[in-house]
Structures are given as structure tokens and as C-alpha cells.
Amino acid sequence: MTDTPVRLLNLLSLLQTPREWPGSELAERLGVSPRTIRRDIERLRDLGYPVQATMGAVGGYRLAAGAAMPPLVLDDEEAVAIAVGLRAGAGHAVEGIEEASVRALAKLEQVLPSRLRHRVTALQAATVPLTWGDGATVDPRTLTVMAAATTGNERLRFSYRTGEGVETKRLVEPNRLVSTGRRWYLVAYDNDREDWRTFRVDRVSDPFPTGARFEPRELPAENAAEFVSGPTSRRQPELRMVVTLHAPVSAVAGRLPHWMGAPRPVDDETCRLDTECADSVEWVAIHLAMLGCEFEVHEPEKLITCTRLLGERITRAAGGTAGR
């Protein structure tokens, strides 16, 4: 192997695996002499890579942890494996790593050669994830486009389907992506409506950056997560519900997720939930059933129906006769 830059990259790729490499084995792998390996090791050290050497019969070379992470050198199989793993982490919104997965995936897919992108796409298309909930899924490609536009302060266009199913076109200045664990939201300034909005990413289609840069605006909240969950959010309400809970406020307030709102006391033994939330009736019905108290759903009709069907299903599962 006479191409020095290519040889150095291959050498660096080998050293980035978590093991110690004898100089003779490196020389054999790369088809050069042990003396050339020693010179290449010195070149890597001159470039700032902390290559450590140990002496003795079982000694060799290894890449130590440095002050900064060196550029990773990946072969084809490693690049495909990482891209697929990052897509899985982004698409399933794994709490604690979801935003980092999207940022890393955006960087990786930007530099993947087309032949590897095709492999990643093919593997993704052939894989069916086991999901639960209301089936609202997000295309990782949508997330990576949004992440790149957000990082680059670039205006973004996309089609958006409202809660009523109406298709609209949007031009926005993206601020942040927020994951709630089950869903992704884009916080952005809507240029046509001249106001801040929150968009459910699973309702976004055909996003593309316009190339037009913008100066970031001040968000009317302490951070994007607070904007999504707080009263300043401009999400389209999916569900307005009125529910009577046969328990004191103190007994249920701590068990209700914040997105379902806060109950108000009716008397010492009863409280009422009269609120709007941007979630599915199925998920709301499940949370109500898990509160550990009797309750009555007054509206909307679709929540009443969903709660009844859920109750019948649970009764059948327990060996009862409801719905038969």
C-alpha cells in the first residue's frame, strides 16, 4: 500500500477499535513494513491523535482518549449499522437520546455516499417496528431535514395536516425540535401567521430548506420544552374533554400528566377535569382508567365511546361478559 493518506486513514480506523495492535499485525494488515508503521504512528501523533505504545512481547499500539474526539473513520458496514441504529433511536423517541440521535443522524447522512444511503433506506423499508399507542410515527428523514434547518438558521417550507385533517402550506423559522417521549414537535415562528407555533412532526410532509437564512427571534418562553407544554403553546387542540372524577383533587392531581390539564374541586370528594389537550382519545382513556378512582366522561362523544369500548375490552380480558 503506497498511498500514504489512504494508509493513514486505514491505520486510524484499525486503531479506533478497542484493542491493542502489535506493530507486526498492523504491518501485515496494511501490507507495509513495521518501520513504515512506526513512521505512520508518528505522523498520526503529529496530527494530534494520542496513539500510545507499550513495550514487550505482547506490546503494541492503541488510540487513547484525548482532550477532543478525533474524526471517526468508519468502514461501510459500520456506517450502515450506525445510521440504522440512529434512525431507530430517532423514530422511537428513546427518552434521553432522541435529540442527540437526530443531530448525529443529520451529520452522518450528509456525508454518506449514495451507495450507502441506498443500503440504509432499503434496510429501513424492509423493517417493520413494533409500535404501540395511536400509531403516530415520524419519518427520520423529516427529523434530519428539520434538525439541519434549525441548526443552520434556515427557513423551512413544508405541508402540514391540522387536527381536522386540513392540508396547509407553511413557511417557518425553526427554533427547536422537542420530543415528549411519544411524539415530536417542531417549535417555529410561522412567517405567514406572524406568530410562534408548535407543529406535530408526524403531520409534516415534504419539508425542504429554502436556503434563506434568518436571525433567530426571541422565543416567548424560557425554552422550547416549556413552550410546548405551557399555556403559550399554539398547538391545535385535538380534544376538549369534560370529566368528573370521584376523588379529591389531592388524590388525583399528582397522577395526571401535565398535558391533560389540572382538575378543579367540585366538593371534598369530587373534582372535574374541564380542559383541552393535544393527544389521542385512546391515550386519554387509558390514563383516566389508571387513576384508581371512579369517573364519568361527559364530553366529547368520541372519548365516551372510546372509554366504553376500552372498559368492555378489559372486562372480556378478565373473563367477564361485557359486550357479548
For each residue, the residues with C-beta under 8 A, 3 or more apart:
1: 6 7 10 30 31 32
2: 7
3: 6 7
4: 7 8 40
5: 8 9
6: 1 3 9 10
7: 1 2 3 4 10 11 30 32 40
8: 4 5 11 12 40 43 44
9: 5 6 12 13 73
10: 1 6 7 13 14 29 30 73
11: 7 8 14 15 26 30 37 40 41 44
12: 8 9 15 16 44 49 63 70 73
13: 9 10 16 17 73 74 75
14: 10 11 17 21 26 29
15: 11 12 21 44 49 51 61 62 63
16: 12 13 63 70 72 73
17: 13 14
18:
19: 62
20: 54 59 60 61 62
21: 14 15 25 26 60 61 62
22: 25 26 58 59 60
23: 26 27 34 37 38 60 61
24: 27 28 34
25: 21 22 28 29 60
26: 11 14 21 22 23 29 30 37 60 61
27: 23 24 30 31 32 33 34 36 37
28: 24 25 31
29: 10 14 25 26
30: 1 7 10 11 26 27 36 37
31: 1 27 28
32: 1 7 27 36 37 40
33: 27 36 37
34: 23 24 27 37 38
35: 38 39
36: 27 30 32 33 39 40
37: 11 23 26 27 30 32 33 34 40 41
38: 23 34 35 41 42
39: 35 36 42 43
40: 4 7 8 11 32 36 37 43 44
41: 11 37 38 44 45 51 53 61
42: 38 39 45 46
43: 8 39 40 46 47
44: 8 11 12 15 40 41 47 49 51
45: 41 42 48 49 50 51
46: 42 43
47: 43 44
48: 45 66 70
49: 12 15 44 45 63 66 70
50: 45 63 64 65 66
51: 15 41 44 45 61 62 63 64
52: 61 62 63 64
53: 41 59 60 61
54: 20 59 60 62
55: 59
56: 59
57:
58: 22
59: 20 22 53 54 55 56
60: 20 21 22 23 25 26 53 54
61: 15 20 21 23 26 41 51 52 53
62: 15 19 20 21 51 52 54
63: 12 15 16 49 50 51 52 70
64: 50 51 52
65: 50
66: 48 49 50 69 70
67:
68:
69: 66 72
70: 12 16 48 49 63 66
71:
72: 16 69
73: 9 10 12 13 16
74: 13 78 79 82
75: 13 78 79
76: 79 80 116 119
77: 80 81
78: 74 75 81 82
79: 74 75 76 82 83 108 112 116
80: 76 77 83 84 116 119 120 123
81: 77 78 84 85
82: 74 78 79 85 86 108
83: 79 80 86 87 105 108 109 112 116 120
84: 80 81 87 88 120 123 124
85: 81 82 88 89
86: 82 83 89 90 101 102 104 105 108 140
87: 83 84 90 91 105 120 124 140
88: 84 85 91 92 129
89: 85 86 92 94 97 98 101
90: 86 87 93 98 101 102 105 138 140 143 144
91: 87 88 129 137 138 139 140
92: 88 89 129 131
93: 90 98 138 179 180 181 182 183 184
94: 89 97 98 101
95: 98 179 181
96:
97: 89 94 100 101
98: 89 90 93 94 95 101 102 179 184
99: 102 103 177 179
100: 97 103 104
101: 86 89 90 94 97 98 104 105
102: 86 90 98 99 105 106 140 143 144 147 177
103: 99 100 106 107 147 151
104: 86 100 101 107 108
105: 83 86 87 90 101 102 108 109 140 143 144 147
106: 102 103 109 110 143 144 147 148 151
107: 103 104 110 111
108: 79 82 83 86 104 105 111 112
109: 83 105 106 112 117 120 144
110: 106 107 148
111: 107 108
112: 79 83 108 109 116 117 120
113: 116 117
114: 117 118
115: 118 119
116: 76 79 80 83 112 113 119 120
117: 109 112 113 114 120 121
118: 114 115 121 122
119: 76 80 115 116 122 123
120: 80 83 84 87 109 112 116 117 123 124
121: 117 118 124 125
122: 118 119 125 126
123: 80 84 119 120 126 127
124: 84 87 120 121 127 140
125: 121 122
126: 122 123
127: 123 124
128:
129: 88 91 92 137
130:
131: 92 135 137
132:
133: 136 182 280 282 283
134: 280 282 283
135: 131
136: 133 182 183 200 202 280
137: 91 129 131 202
138: 90 91 93 142 143 183 184 201 202
139: 91 142 143
140: 86 87 90 91 102 105 124 143 144
141: 144 145
142: 138 139 145 146 201 204 205 207
143: 90 102 105 106 138 139 140 146 147 177 184 201
144: 90 102 105 106 109 140 141 147 148
145: 141 142 148 149 156 207 208 209
146: 142 143 149 150 156 174 177 186 201 204 207
147: 102 103 105 106 143 144 150 151 177
148: 106 110 144 145 151 152 154 209
149: 145 146 152 154 155 156 174 207 209
150: 146 147 153 174 175 176 177
151: 103 106 147 148
152: 148 149 209 213
153: 150 173 213 214 215 216
154: 148 149 174 209 210 211 212 213 214
155: 149 171 172 173 191 209 210 212 213 214
156: 145 146 149 171 172 173 174 188 207 208 209 210
157: 169 170 171 172 207 208 210
158: 169 170 172 204 205 206 207 208
159: 167 168 169 170 204 205 206
160: 167 168 169 170 199 203 204 205
161: 165 166 167 168 203 205
162: 165 166 168 203 236
163: 236 237 238 278
164: 236
165: 161 162
166: 161 162
167: 159 160 161
168: 159 160 161 162
169: 157 158 159 160
170: 157 158 159 160 190 192 199
171: 155 156 157 190 191 192 210
172: 155 156 157 158 186 188 189 190 191 197 199
173: 153 155 156 188 189 191 214 216 217
174: 146 149 150 154 156 177 186 187 188
175: 150 187 188 189 196 216 217 219 224
176: 150 186 187 223 224
177: 99 102 143 146 147 150 174 184 185 186 187 201 224
178: 184 185 186 187 224 225 228
179: 93 95 98 99 183 184 185
180: 93 183 184 185 228 259
181: 93 95
182: 93 133 136 283
183: 93 136 138 179 180 200 201 202
184: 93 98 138 143 177 178 179 180 200 201 202
185: 177 178 179 180 198 199 200 201 228 235
186: 146 172 174 176 177 178 198 199 201 204
187: 174 175 176 177 178 196 197 198 219 224 227 228
188: 156 172 173 174 175 196 197 199
189: 172 173 175 195 196 197 217
190: 170 171 172 193 194 195 196 197
191: 155 171 172 173 194
192: 170 171
193: 190 197
194: 190 191
195: 189 190 234
196: 175 187 188 189 190 219 220 227 232 234
197: 172 187 188 189 190 193 234
198: 185 186 187 227 228 233 234 235
199: 160 170 172 185 186 188 203 204
200: 136 183 184 185 203 204 235 278
201: 138 142 143 146 177 183 184 185 186 204
202: 136 137 138 183 184
203: 160 161 162 199 200
204: 142 146 158 159 160 186 199 200 201 207
205: 142 158 159 160 161
206: 158 159
207: 142 145 146 149 156 157 158 204
208: 145 156 157 158
209: 145 148 149 152 154 155 156
210: 154 155 156 157 171
211: 154
212: 154 155
213: 152 153 154 155
214: 153 154 155 173
215: 153
216: 153 173 175
217: 173 175 189
218:
219: 175 187 196 223 224 227
220: 196 227 232
221: 224 226 227 230 232
222: 226
223: 176 219 226 227
224: 175 176 177 178 187 219 221 227 228
225: 178 228 229
226: 221 222 223 229 230
227: 187 196 198 219 220 221 223 224 230 232 233
228: 178 180 185 187 198 224 225 233 235
229: 225 226 233 258 259
230: 221 226 227 233
231:
232: 196 220 221 227
233: 198 227 228 229 230
234: 195 196 197 198
235: 185 198 200 228 278
236: 162 163 164 278
237: 163 240 276 277 278
238: 163 277 278 279 280
239: 276 277 278 279 280 281 284 300 303
240: 237 275 276 299 300
241: 273 274 275 276 277 284 297 299 300 303
242: 272 273 274 297 298 299
243: 272 273 274 288 295 296 297 298
244: 266 270 271 272 273 295 296 298
245: 252 263 270 271 272 273 291 293 294 295
246: 269 270 293 294 295 296
247: 251 252 269 270 271 291 292 293 294
248: 251 252 265 268 269 270 271
249: 252 253 263 264 265 271
250: 253
251: 247 248 255 293
252: 245 247 248 249 255 256 263 271 291 293
253: 249 250 256 262 263
254:
255: 251 252 290 291 292
256: 252 253 260 261 262 263 273 287 291
257: 260 287
258: 229
259: 180 229 277 278 279
260: 256 257 273 275 277 279 284 287
261: 256 273 274 275 276 277
262: 253 256 275
263: 245 249 252 253 256 271 272 273
264: 249 271 272 273 274
265: 248 249 268 270 271
266: 244 270 271 272
267: 270
268: 248 265
269: 246 247 248
270: 244 245 246 247 248 265 266 267
271: 244 245 247 248 249 252 263 264 265 266
272: 242 243 244 245 263 264 266
273: 241 242 243 244 245 256 260 261 263 264
274: 241 242 243 261 264
275: 240 241 260 261 262
276: 237 239 240 241 261
277: 237 238 239 241 259 260 261 284
278: 163 200 235 236 237 238 239 259
279: 238 239 259 260 283 284
280: 133 134 136 238 239 283 284
281: 239 284 285 300 302 303 306
282: 133 134 285 286 306 310
283: 133 134 182 279 280 286 287
284: 239 241 260 277 279 280 281 287 288 303 306
285: 281 282 288 289 303 306 307 310
286: 282 283 289 290 310
287: 256 257 260 283 284 290 291
288: 243 284 285 291 295 297 307
289: 285 286 307 310 311 314
290: 255 286 287
291: 245 247 252 255 256 287 288 295
292: 247 255
293: 245 246 247 251 252
294: 245 246 247
295: 243 244 245 246 288 291
296: 243 244 246
297: 241 242 243 288 303 304 307
298: 242 243 244 304
299: 240 241 242 303 304
300: 239 240 241 281 303 304
301: 304 305
302: 281 305 306
303: 239 241 281 284 285 297 299 300 306 307
304: 297 298 299 300 301 307 308
305: 301 302 308 309
306: 281 282 284 285 302 303 309 310
307: 285 288 289 297 303 304 310 311
308: 304 305 311 312
309: 305 306 312 313
310: 282 285 286 289 306 307 313 314
311: 289 307 308 314 315 322
312: 308 309 315 316 322 323
313: 309 310 316 317 323
314: 289 310 311 317 318
315: 311 312 318 320 321 322 323
316: 312 313 319 320 321 322 323 324
317: 313 314
318: 314 315
319: 316
320: 315 316
321: 315 316 324
322: 311 312 315 316
323: 312 313 315 316
324: 316 321
